[in-house]
Amino acid sequence: MMAAAPTASPVLTLALSKGRIFEETLPLLQAAGIEVLEDPEKSRKLILPTNRADVRVVLVRASDVPTYVQYGGADLGVCGKDTLLEHEAEWGGAANVGLYQPLDLQIARCRMSVAVREDFDYPSAVRRGSRLKVATKYVAIARDFFAAKGVHVDLIKLYGSMELAPLTGLADAIVDLVSTGNTLKANHLVEVERIMDISARLVVNQTSLKVKREALRPILEAFARAGQADKAAAAA
Ligand code: PRP
């Protein structure tokens, strides 16, 4: 009888979004011995090879990362806590999504905040108990935040350029990501409440975790070590 052919090593697919998440994940991949061989800013390719025949990167929209990983279109992915919370809310809770979330990667850090026009009296609008019109891409986070404060809000879902909403009268306030604060400043908006700190998380498909455990382990360990090293450097 012929000997069985050696089984090919399982291909791991990592879902990333272009921009900050991609750029800040690269050093973590390097720590795991993985080099991405194409620059997404120069190539139109959506599947990027790496120096490892068994690892590839797929480029998807940030909000699609949890979906790819949940359904197994990718074995693992990196996405912001904001994206993850909105995805879980769509599914009625994290338990229904079933993504394994082993690590806060401490990258792509920013914050989710409430911002209003410089001339808008937010404290008295909130105190009066009037209904606040709030425009945001992050409807679940905004709904939970204002519900916990007991503030009545009308939520207006937008997909980008949230800063325009208070300037055009579409809304009184926005809930959006703030990093440097430059975008708010350039549009004469001020941050009035900080809702939560945001950073990128590693998410892993639960089936992949079982059937590709050996292939995943070194990557998860290297990512965890890189995170620890960053923390130590920040504390020093
Ligand atoms: C985010 C956010 C703000 C901006 C804040 O947008 O929505 O517009 O960054 O950054 P800053 O405080 O450093 O100015 P992003 O560029 O991620 O694009 P998006 O509008 O597609 O979310």
Boltz pocket constraint, residues with backbone or C-beta under 6 A from the ligand:
constraints:
  - pocket:
      binder: B
      contacts: [[A, 159], [A, 160], [A, 161], [A, 176], [A, 177], [A, 178], [A, 179], [A, 180], [A, 181], [A, 182], [A, 183], [A, 184]]
      max_distance: 6.0
